[in-house]
Amino acid sequence: MTDIEARLDAYIEEHRERFLEELFVFLRQPSISTRDEGMGECAEMLAGLMRDVGIETRIIETPRHPIVYGEIFKDANAPTVLVYGHYDVQPPEPLDLWTSPPFEPEIRNGKIYGRGTSDNKAQIFVYVKTMEALRAVTGDVPLNIKFIYEGEEEIGSPNLEPFIRENKEMLKADLAYFSDSHIHESGRPIVILGLKGMLYVELTARGASTDQHSMRATGVPNAAWKLTWALNTLKAPDNKVAIPGFYDDVRPLTNLERDTVAQIPVDEKELLTYFGIDRFLPGRVQDGYYYNLVAEPTCNIAGLDSGYTGPGSKTVLPSVARAKIDMRLVPDQRPEDIMKKLRAHLDAEGYADIEIEEFNHLIPSRTPIDNPALPVIVGALRDSYGKEPIVFPNIGGAGPNYVFTDILEQPCFVVPHATHDQANHAPDESMDLEGFFNGIRTGVRIFPRLATALVRN
Amino acid sequence: MTDIEARLDAYIEEHRERFLEELFVFLRQPSISTRDEGMGECAEMLAGLMRDVGIETRIIETPRHPIVYGEIFKDANAPTVLVYGHYDVQPPEPLDLWTSPPFEPEIRNGKIYGRGTSDNKAQIFVYVKTMEALRAVTGDVPLNIKFIYEGEEEIGSPNLEPFIRENKEMLKADLAYFSDSHIHESGRPIVILGLKGMLYVELTARGASTDQHSMRATGVPNAAWKLTWALNTLKAPDNKVAIPGFYDDVRPLTNLERDTVAQIPVDEKELLTYFGIDRFLPGRVQDGYYYNLVAEPTCNIAGLDSGYTGPGSKTVLPSVARAKIDMRLVPDQRPEDIMKKLRAHLDAEGYADIEIEEFNHLIPSRTPIDNPALPVIVGALRDSYGKEPIVFPNIGGAGPNYVFTDILEQPCFVVPHATHDQANHAPDESMDLEGFFNGIRTGVRIFPRLATALVRN
């Protein structure tokens, strides 16, 4: 460890309690993008926190939720890193399954519990405090940094791509970098080179024009049965998606990617216990948990709703039935192509009258595994965590990495600091306390090292 | 028409507005048995209305909702009719589909709109006003009448059978009689000789121990998929129930029953328009709407619930999925036997871990079509409606007729006065105004005629 890095670590340790207090204020502010709850207030709060550490920050409006954009300018010849993240969170329901209220963060057993703790508020706040520490200890941030903190990640980032397309010059950088998802369950840090794409749809089946008394079930079609039969044609119990052509454009892993995946340590027994299941679903090509998480697309029922779902019994013949379905895509699948194949499949199976509404879509992305920034990032992580990092060619989570890799043509690295039991998108979401501080310790190492490694000749 | 019958009709006409005012007070009182809403209050109100017309009335407690029991005693040698009905109603949801609030009855286009109007409050109030008219005009009710108005019909009448078994002597009668369901869509009155049975269950499928981020869908089982696949094994798009042995005990219609069903007039095109569908589901034996309604059992999905069902998108992998299913049974199917077959089928199909909770069950029943009271009832209906009655060996609705036919060993006749577009169990339930008054006009004819026809020799 350099002397400077030791002083940076000491600064972080010294201001630990204040960093947490500031983070808790940020966590208490709801920012539920899908329901438009608290979004403007949260953007203003984040901008204030960024300005407090010397980041020149603006709130840039979009058609729905604003982007909080910040810049630190070193000089025109210095390398530039584009830091991305999101301040919006998932809805907290079901509320009765939370141990403490979702927007009243609480520390228990070394974790901060609350909605949006790990996904993504603590993990974006890391870079705010990284800037503070670098400035306070070294008097300087040694390269140019641009921050894009958006408010629409949990609803599929509909306005990020237009923003990126319209601001290509402003957003020029040597690489894109951000913290989301989680480190390995062994506690080893990871670097993620790719995120999955997404097609999120709602299927609506209809029967009679209104709900009917269920005695009429001998003759009147039931929307819930129609939906059940239609869903059954999408995926069978063998776990293979049965939409014709669904797997056509799945890009096989390269040999290096496959070897890298094979090096990911895994205790499948421990994972099974964590999930509370007996066995993992069968894979299409092979059965490894990580191989499938990295290489395979999904077709997941995220919600089913029809008829009477309250307490007790009601003998109703439902006129409407709905399924929310998210399909996580891998390179080189394209959401619009999968949408067409889904429509054609339902038509061919006799379900032309089932409506498909698209809620959002994302193109999958995977940064080349031989990029020269990768060893720098791996080295910084190794030093701050004291553990050997693991590289993922991509992970199971979806995200808008294609806007960096495809539109801005920047390699994109995701470096998580949450733990695998973070329960993001679920009740009792948490952020590991040490993950939060490891994030800042990684930040104060990685930016100076990238400044040196990427310097223009 | 006899002179007496003319005077009875005149009395009914004269007191029309008051009868409606009294009925509306009764309709405004919620009585949702499945949620225990307003049940005690409604029982008290009904008892008061019955006492007002000289019915000796008691409220008899059961383990859940009370039975309102009343008697009019003529003499020990007079015939006795047991009048049955229910004062409980279905939940009104979804509330946003009601034109006027469910518990604020309103007359529009000759119909009274509100929850419980046709099913069953107006149709039980008919007999209260029948007693009033008979007493006022003739000074007498010419036979013995016993009233059982229960509060648990919409939840499967769990306490009716014990009540009947414990009170066989008190409930002795020559026949059981009640008004529920609806007249034919042509406007012709009907007599129903049988009701279907019922097995209402909730299936619960489970995956991981808690909801998961849907990125884990490559490996972690999804409860909604499991439920979908399991439901798909219960009934295929051909509309035949696929549970082995489900149809084993279905009693074929006798020749007379089959001929009687064939005489039921039907305008299938009009029915299709009413339901807003293109065609009826295919039948197991034949395709007639009424043949199937009378002769065939059902397996109906009444509710589906899993994962996120709110607005917008949420990428969750549900740990629990539930389906409410009602199966309407015909003689000689037995709910406990069907339950065993369902469990065995799910086990055999690999769904031994899907839980089945029984909410309620009813044994099906069918009164012999050659009973001597039938022509008396048909004659009275013909005179009060001025239209030829139609006889149904049974209908699609379920009900506890077996307690009369099997336990009390009484023939049981159901004589509806609601119209087919009553929308019972659905939003905008209604009771036809003329149906209500036809009910009273039928009542004042049928009891005196039965008194004569059934007199003991």
Boltz contact constraints between the chains, C-beta under 6 A:
constraints:
  - contact:
      token1: [A, 34]
      token2: [B, 312]
      max_distance: 6.0
  - contact:
      token1: [A, 200]
      token2: [B, 313]
      max_distance: 6.0
  - contact:
      token1: [A, 208]
      token2: [B, 275]
      max_distance: 6.0
  - contact:
      token1: [A, 208]
      token2: [B, 276]
      max_distance: 6.0
  - contact:
      token1: [A, 208]
      token2: [B, 277]
      max_distance: 6.0
  - contact:
      token1: [A, 209]
      token2: [B, 276]
      max_distance: 6.0
  - contact:
      token1: [A, 210]
      token2: [B, 426]
      max_distance: 6.0
  - contact:
      token1: [A, 211]
      token2: [B, 426]
      max_distance: 6.0
  - contact:
      token1: [A, 213]
      token2: [B, 424]
      max_distance: 6.0
  - contact:
      token1: [A, 213]
      token2: [B, 425]
      max_distance: 6.0
  - contact:
      token1: [A, 214]
      token2: [B, 300]
      max_distance: 6.0
  - contact:
      token1: [A, 214]
      token2: [B, 302]
      max_distance: 6.0
  - contact:
      token1: [A, 214]
      token2: [B, 326]
      max_distance: 6.0
  - contact:
      token1: [A, 215]
      token2: [B, 396]
      max_distance: 6.0
  - contact:
      token1: [A, 215]
      token2: [B, 397]
      max_distance: 6.0
  - contact:
      token1: [A, 217]
      token2: [B, 298]
      max_distance: 6.0
  - contact:
      token1: [A, 217]
      token2: [B, 300]
      max_distance: 6.0
  - contact:
      token1: [A, 218]
      token2: [B, 292]
      max_distance: 6.0
  - contact:
      token1: [A, 218]
      token2: [B, 293]
      max_distance: 6.0
  - contact:
      token1: [A, 218]
      token2: [B, 296]
      max_distance: 6.0
  - contact:
      token1: [A, 218]
      token2: [B, 298]
      max_distance: 6.0
  - contact:
      token1: [A, 219]
      token2: [B, 280]
      max_distance: 6.0
  - contact:
      token1: [A, 219]
      token2: [B, 281]
      max_distance: 6.0
  - contact:
      token1: [A, 219]
      token2: [B, 289]
      max_distance: 6.0
  - contact:
      token1: [A, 219]
      token2: [B, 292]
      max_distance: 6.0
  - contact:
      token1: [A, 220]
      token2: [B, 275]
      max_distance: 6.0
  - contact:
      token1: [A, 221]
      token2: [B, 277]
      max_distance: 6.0
  - contact:
      token1: [A, 222]
      token2: [B, 301]
      max_distance: 6.0
  - contact:
      token1: [A, 224]
      token2: [B, 301]
      max_distance: 6.0
  - contact:
      token1: [A, 224]
      token2: [B, 304]
      max_distance: 6.0
  - contact:
      token1: [A, 225]
      token2: [B, 301]
      max_distance: 6.0
  - contact:
      token1: [A, 228]
      token2: [B, 228]
      max_distance: 6.0
  - contact:
      token1: [A, 228]
      token2: [B, 231]
      max_distance: 6.0
  - contact:
      token1: [A, 228]
      token2: [B, 232]
      max_distance: 6.0
  - contact:
      token1: [A, 229]
      token2: [B, 237]
      max_distance: 6.0
  - contact:
      token1: [A, 231]
      token2: [B, 228]
      max_distance: 6.0
  - contact:
      token1: [A, 232]
      token2: [B, 228]
      max_distance: 6.0
  - contact:
      token1: [A, 232]
      token2: [B, 232]
      max_distance: 6.0
  - contact:
      token1: [A, 237]
      token2: [B, 229]
      max_distance: 6.0
  - contact:
      token1: [A, 275]
      token2: [B, 208]
      max_distance: 6.0
  - contact:
      token1: [A, 275]
      token2: [B, 220]
      max_distance: 6.0
  - contact:
      token1: [A, 276]
      token2: [B, 208]
      max_distance: 6.0
  - contact:
      token1: [A, 276]
      token2: [B, 209]
      max_distance: 6.0
  - contact:
      token1: [A, 277]
      token2: [B, 208]
      max_distance: 6.0
  - contact:
      token1: [A, 277]
      token2: [B, 221]
      max_distance: 6.0
  - contact:
      token1: [A, 280]
      token2: [B, 219]
      max_distance: 6.0
  - contact:
      token1: [A, 281]
      token2: [B, 219]
      max_distance: 6.0
  - contact:
      token1: [A, 289]
      token2: [B, 219]
      max_distance: 6.0
  - contact:
      token1: [A, 292]
      token2: [B, 218]
      max_distance: 6.0
  - contact:
      token1: [A, 292]
      token2: [B, 219]
      max_distance: 6.0
  - contact:
      token1: [A, 293]
      token2: [B, 218]
      max_distance: 6.0
  - contact:
      token1: [A, 296]
      token2: [B, 218]
      max_distance: 6.0
  - contact:
      token1: [A, 298]
      token2: [B, 217]
      max_distance: 6.0
  - contact:
      token1: [A, 298]
      token2: [B, 218]
      max_distance: 6.0
  - contact:
      token1: [A, 300]
      token2: [B, 214]
      max_distance: 6.0
  - contact:
      token1: [A, 300]
      token2: [B, 217]
      max_distance: 6.0
  - contact:
      token1: [A, 300]
      token2: [B, 317]
      max_distance: 6.0
  - contact:
      token1: [A, 301]
      token2: [B, 222]
      max_distance: 6.0
  - contact:
      token1: [A, 301]
      token2: [B, 224]
      max_distance: 6.0
  - contact:
      token1: [A, 301]
      token2: [B, 225]
      max_distance: 6.0
  - contact:
      token1: [A, 302]
      token2: [B, 214]
      max_distance: 6.0
  - contact:
      token1: [A, 302]
      token2: [B, 307]
      max_distance: 6.0
  - contact:
      token1: [A, 302]
      token2: [B, 308]
      max_distance: 6.0
  - contact:
      token1: [A, 302]
      token2: [B, 315]
      max_distance: 6.0
  - contact:
      token1: [A, 302]
      token2: [B, 316]
      max_distance: 6.0
  - contact:
      token1: [A, 303]
      token2: [B, 307]
      max_distance: 6.0
  - contact:
      token1: [A, 303]
      token2: [B, 308]
      max_distance: 6.0
  - contact:
      token1: [A, 303]
      token2: [B, 309]
      max_distance: 6.0
  - contact:
      token1: [A, 304]
      token2: [B, 224]
      max_distance: 6.0
  - contact:
      token1: [A, 304]
      token2: [B, 304]
      max_distance: 6.0
  - contact:
      token1: [A, 304]
      token2: [B, 306]
      max_distance: 6.0
  - contact:
      token1: [A, 305]
      token2: [B, 309]
      max_distance: 6.0
  - contact:
      token1: [A, 306]
      token2: [B, 304]
      max_distance: 6.0
  - contact:
      token1: [A, 307]
      token2: [B, 302]
      max_distance: 6.0
  - contact:
      token1: [A, 307]
      token2: [B, 303]
      max_distance: 6.0
  - contact:
      token1: [A, 308]
      token2: [B, 302]
      max_distance: 6.0
  - contact:
      token1: [A, 308]
      token2: [B, 303]
      max_distance: 6.0
  - contact:
      token1: [A, 309]
      token2: [B, 303]
      max_distance: 6.0
  - contact:
      token1: [A, 309]
      token2: [B, 305]
      max_distance: 6.0
  - contact:
      token1: [A, 312]
      token2: [B, 34]
      max_distance: 6.0
  - contact:
      token1: [A, 313]
      token2: [B, 200]
      max_distance: 6.0
  - contact:
      token1: [A, 313]
      token2: [B, 359]
      max_distance: 6.0
  - contact:
      token1: [A, 315]
      token2: [B, 302]
      max_distance: 6.0
  - contact:
      token1: [A, 315]
      token2: [B, 326]
      max_distance: 6.0
  - contact:
      token1: [A, 316]
      token2: [B, 302]
      max_distance: 6.0
  - contact:
      token1: [A, 316]
      token2: [B, 425]
      max_distance: 6.0
  - contact:
      token1: [A, 317]
      token2: [B, 300]
      max_distance: 6.0
  - contact:
      token1: [A, 326]
      token2: [B, 214]
      max_distance: 6.0
  - contact:
      token1: [A, 326]
      token2: [B, 315]
      max_distance: 6.0
  - contact:
      token1: [A, 359]
      token2: [B, 313]
      max_distance: 6.0
  - contact:
      token1: [A, 396]
      token2: [B, 215]
      max_distance: 6.0
  - contact:
      token1: [A, 397]
      token2: [B, 215]
      max_distance: 6.0
  - contact:
      token1: [A, 424]
      token2: [B, 213]
      max_distance: 6.0
  - contact:
      token1: [A, 425]
      token2: [B, 213]
      max_distance: 6.0
  - contact:
      token1: [A, 425]
      token2: [B, 316]
      max_distance: 6.0
  - contact:
      token1: [A, 426]
      token2: [B, 210]
      max_distance: 6.0
  - contact:
      token1: [A, 426]
      token2: [B, 211]
      max_distance: 6.0
